[in-house]
Amino acid sequence: MIRWLRYHQYALRIALRRLHSHPFSSLANIVVIALTLAAPIIGAAILASSEPLARQMSVAPELTLFIKADTPRAEQRSVLERIKAESGPVIAAARLLPREQALKSLQTDPTWAQALAALPDNPLPDAIVVTLADNSAPAKISNELAQQWRTWPQIDHVQLDSEWVRRLESLLSFIRWGLGMLSLGVALVVLATVFNTVRLQALTQREEIAVARLVGATEPFVRRPFLYLGALTGLAASLCAILLARLALIPLNTTLGRLARSYGMEWSLHLPDAASLSLATLVVAILGAVAARLSVTRTTRF
């Protein structure tokens, strides 16, 4: 165990020495990878900051159930109680809206008052207004409830007052897919950059590797410093990318803050949580080590 730790300690020292011996090329590679990594981090920040805003804006997705004209008031209350009993966990409130109350509400609006005054009687149906509880998929739940309620004999029509919620969910879904594709492209960039960097390092030290092999160095012993080199490059690039993303959010938040306040809202972009950033950093370091492993597989064999 002690010998194994010494081998890895030696490999880490060699990797750090190689980074230090070529500061400009090492820094250039780290900056290139960091700039590439900063893009999905900013995208993740936008997505993570938009989802709470969407929940804040959704306030109360509603469904309006228009009741058939010949339905007695007692049966209407029975339908209301059935809705509360069967859909209790997913709805925040449900209330009966008599046609007389709906008419009075519209008559207070100057836009409708004159038109309604010309009608001989009340054209509005009785209705039940259902407000959904806050959840992660309001569009899906509202569609399922609407399909269920449309089959009830007392219900004439179900109107979903949350079309914009579906559009917002579609937009967020598109951003997630785009962010996933961008992350895949970034992973390929990391692999290619580290692969070429480690390959050039191995080629420039070809004679040193040959001498080490002659005196009995094993293949894992020769490769191990390059693996650490790839992992360290990925780690440094990840930390640099997080810093760049954090700096980029400062002017973005200034502009978005003014825009949000003009609509009476508070909105700012923030980086993903520390656990997500730590996991992403670990993944990039592993990708760097994998790229280094692929690069030195053929280069260090003589």
C-alpha positions in Angstrom: 0.0 0.0 0.0 2.8 2.4 0.9 4.6 1.6 -2.4 1.4 2.2 -4.3 1.0 5.6 -2.7 4.6 6.5 -3.5 4.1 5.6 -7.1 1.1 7.9 -7.3 2.8 10.6 -5.4 5.7 10.4 -7.8 3.4 10.5 -10.8 1.6 13.6 -9.5 4.9 15.4 -8.9 6.0 14.6 -12.5 2.7 15.8 -13.9 3.0 19.1 -12.0 6.6 19.5 -13.1 5.6 18.9 -16.8 2.8 21.5 -16.5 5.3 24.0 -14.9 7.9 23.3 -17.5 5.6 24.4 -20.4 3.6 27.2 -18.7 2.4 29.0 -21.9 1.2 25.9 -23.7 -0.4 24.5 -20.5 -2.1 27.7 -19.8 -3.3 28.0 -23.4 -4.9 24.5 -23.3 -6.5 25.2 -19.9 -8.0 28.5 -21.2 -9.3 26.9 -24.3 -11.0 24.1 -22.4 -12.3 26.6 -19.7 -13.9 28.9 -22.3 -15.6 25.8 -23.8 -16.8 24.6 -20.4 -18.1 28.1 -19.4 -20.8 27.9 -22.1 -22.7 24.9 -20.6 -22.2 26.3 -17.1 -23.9 29.6 -18.1 -26.6 27.6 -19.9 -27.2 25.5 -16.7 -27.3 28.7 -14.7 -30.0 30.1 -17.0 -32.0 26.9 -16.8 -31.7 26.6 -13.0 -32.7 30.2 -12.6 -35.6 30.0 -15.0 -37.4 27.1 -13.4 -38.2 28.9 -10.1 -39.3 31.9 -12.1 -41.6 29.7 -14.1 -43.1 28.4 -10.9 -43.4 31.9 -9.6 -45.1 33.1 -12.7 -47.4 30.1 -13.0 -49.1 31.3 -9.8 -52.4 29.4 -10.4 -52.9 27.3 -13.5 -56.7 27.0 -13.7 -59.3 24.8 -15.4 -62.8 26.0 -16.0 -65.5 23.3 -16.2 -68.7 24.6 -17.9 -71.7 22.8 -16.6 -74.7 21.8 -18.8 -77.6 24.2 -18.6 -80.1 21.7 -17.3 -78.0 20.6 -14.3 -79.6 21.3 -10.9 -77.7 23.3 -8.3 -77.6 20.3 -6.0 -76.0 18.2 -8.6 -73.5 20.9 -9.4 -72.4 20.9 -5.8 -72.1 17.1 -6.0 -69.8 17.5 -8.9 -67.7 20.0 -7.0 -67.4 17.7 -4.0 -66.4 14.8 -6.3 -63.7 16.9 -7.8 -62.3 17.7 -4.4 -62.5 14.1 -3.2 -60.9 12.5 -6.3 -58.3 15.1 -7.2 -57.5 16.5 -3.7 -53.6 16.2 -3.8 -53.2 17.9 -7.2 -55.6 20.8 -6.8 -55.2 23.8 -4.6 -58.8 25.0 -4.7 -62.1 24.4 -6.5 -65.1 26.7 -6.4 -68.6 26.9 -7.9 -69.1 30.0 -10.1 -72.9 30.5 -10.6 -73.9 32.1 -13.8 -75.3 35.1 -11.9 -72.0 35.8 -10.2 -70.1 35.5 -13.5 -72.5 38.0 -15.1 -72.1 40.5 -12.3 -68.3 40.2 -12.5 -68.4 40.9 -16.3 -70.7 43.8 -15.8 -68.2 45.6 -13.7 -65.8 45.6 -16.6 -66.6 48.6 -18.9 -65.5 46.6 -21.9 -68.3 44.0 -21.4 -70.9 46.1 -19.6 -72.4 47.7 -22.7 -72.6 44.5 -24.7 -74.2 42.5 -21.9 -76.8 45.2 -21.3 -78.1 44.6 -24.8 -78.7 40.9 -24.2 -82.3 39.9 -23.1 -81.0 37.3 -20.6 -77.9 35.8 -19.0 -75.9 33.8 -21.7 -73.3 32.5 -19.3 -73.3 28.9 -18.0 -72.6 27.8 -14.5 -69.0 26.8 -14.0 -66.6 25.2 -11.6 -63.1 26.9 -11.4 -60.3 24.5 -10.4 -56.9 25.8 -9.4 -54.0 23.4 -9.6 -51.5 23.0 -6.8 -47.9 23.9 -7.4 -46.1 21.0 -9.1 -43.3 20.3 -11.6 -45.6 19.3 -14.6 -48.8 21.5 -14.5 -49.4 21.1 -18.2 -49.4 17.3 -18.1 -51.6 17.1 -15.0 -54.1 19.7 -16.3 -54.4 17.7 -19.6 -55.0 14.5 -17.7 -57.7 16.1 -15.4 -59.4 17.7 -18.4 -59.6 14.4 -20.3 -61.1 12.8 -17.2 -63.7 15.5 -16.5 -64.8 15.8 -20.1 -66.3 12.3 -19.7 -68.6 13.3 -16.9 -72.2 13.7 -18.0 -72.7 17.0 -16.2 -69.8 18.7 -17.9 -70.4 20.4 -21.2 -66.8 21.8 -21.9 -63.5 22.0 -20.1 -61.3 25.0 -20.8 -57.6 25.0 -19.9 -56.5 28.5 -18.8 -52.8 27.5 -18.9 -51.8 27.3 -22.5 -48.8 29.5 -21.7 -47.6 27.0 -19.1 -47.3 24.3 -21.8 -45.4 26.7 -24.0 -43.0 27.6 -21.1 -42.5 23.9 -20.3 -41.7 23.2 -24.0 -39.2 26.1 -24.0 -37.5 24.7 -20.9 -37.5 21.2 -22.3 -35.8 22.6 -25.5 -33.2 24.3 -23.4 -32.5 21.1 -21.5 -32.0 19.2 -24.8 -29.8 22.0 -26.2 -27.8 22.0 -23.0 -27.3 18.2 -23.2 -26.1 18.5 -26.8 -23.8 21.3 -25.9 -22.4 19.3 -23.0 -21.7 16.4 -25.3 -19.9 18.7 -27.7 -17.8 20.1 -24.8 -16.9 16.6 -23.7 -15.6 15.9 -27.2 -13.6 19.1 -27.2 -12.0 18.2 -23.8 -11.1 14.7 -25.1 -9.6 16.1 -28.3 -7.6 18.9 -26.6 -6.2 16.7 -23.8 -5.5 13.9 -26.2 -3.4 16.1 -28.5 -1.7 17.8 -25.5 -0.6 14.6 -23.9 0.4 13.1 -27.2 2.8 16.0 -27.9 4.2 15.7 -24.3 4.8 12.0 -24.8 6.4 12.5 -28.2 8.8 15.2 -26.8 9.8 12.8 -24.0 10.1 9.8 -26.2 13.8 9.3 -25.4 13.2 9.7 -21.7 10.5 7.1 -21.8 12.7 4.7 -23.8 15.5 5.0 -21.2 13.0 4.4 -18.4 11.7 1.3 -20.2 15.3 0.0 -20.6 16.0 0.2 -16.9 12.8 -1.7 -16.1 10.0 0.8 -15.9 6.6 -0.9 -16.5 4.0 0.4 -18.8 1.6 1.6 -16.0 4.6 3.4 -14.4 5.3 5.3 -17.6 1.7 6.1 -18.3 0.7 7.2 -14.8 2.2 10.7 -14.9 0.4 11.4 -18.2 -2.9 10.3 -16.7 -2.4 12.8 -13.8 -1.4 15.4 -16.4 -4.8 14.9 -18.2 -6.7 14.9 -15.0 -5.0 18.1 -13.7 -5.6 19.8 -16.9 -9.3 19.0 -16.7 -9.5 20.0 -13.1 -7.8 23.4 -13.6 -9.9 24.1 -16.7 -13.1 23.3 -14.7 -12.2 25.7 -11.9 -11.2 28.4 -14.4 -14.5 27.8 -16.3 -16.5 28.3 -13.1 -14.7 31.5 -12.4 -15.3 32.8 -15.9 -19.0 31.9 -15.7 -19.3 33.6 -12.4 -17.7 36.8 -13.9 -19.9 36.6 -17.0 -23.1 36.5 -14.8 -22.3 39.9 -13.2 -23.1 42.0 -16.3 -25.9 39.6 -17.3 -27.6 40.0 -13.9 -27.3 43.8 -14.2 -29.1 43.8 -17.5 -31.7 41.2 -16.4 -32.3 43.0 -13.1 -33.4 46.1 -14.9 -35.6 44.1 -17.3 -37.2 42.1 -14.5 -37.9 45.2 -12.4 -39.7 46.8 -15.3 -42.2 43.9 -15.1 -42.4 44.1 -11.3 -40.3 41.0 -10.7 -37.0 40.0 -9.2 -34.9 37.7 -11.3 -31.2 37.0 -11.3 -29.0 34.2 -12.7 -27.0 32.1 -10.3 -24.6 29.2 -10.8 -25.8 25.7 -10.2 -25.4 24.3 -6.7 -22.0 23.3 -5.3 -22.8 19.6 -5.6 -23.6 19.8 -9.3 -20.4 21.9 -10.0 -18.3 19.5 -8.0 -19.7 16.5 -10.0 -19.1 18.3 -13.3 -15.5 19.1 -12.2 -15.0 15.4 -11.4 -16.4 14.3 -14.7 -14.1 16.7 -16.6 -11.1 15.5 -14.7 -12.0 11.9 -15.5 -12.5 12.8 -19.2 -9.0 14.4 -19.1 -7.5 11.2 -17.6 -9.4 9.0 -20.2 -8.1 11.2 -23.1 -4.6 10.9 -21.7 -4.9 7.2 -21.4 -6.1 6.9 -25.0 -3.3 9.1 -26.2 -0.4 7.3 -24.5 -1.6 3.8 -25.2 0.3 3.8 -28.5 2.8 6.6 -28.0 4.6 5.0 -25.0 5.0 1.6 -26.6 8.3 0.8 -28.2 
